[in-house]
């Protein structure tokens, strides 16, 4: 199962989606992105530690462990 999650996370790189739960400054929230044709929700943090509000559009730029690193677009 852990390998499946890692594969999904890596396949999310470059994907665009929306913030589901606000990402606080320096903290972790949740985003929804499409991976392999399916909407999925993942834990995420901002690439520059800035806050990203619920509903903001994001792009996945990296993966650290089981957390997506995203930027606001």
Secondary structure by P-SEA (a helix, b strand, c coil): caaaaaaaaaaaccbbbbbcccccccbbbbbbbbcccbbbbbbbbbcccccccccbbbbbccccccbbbbbcc
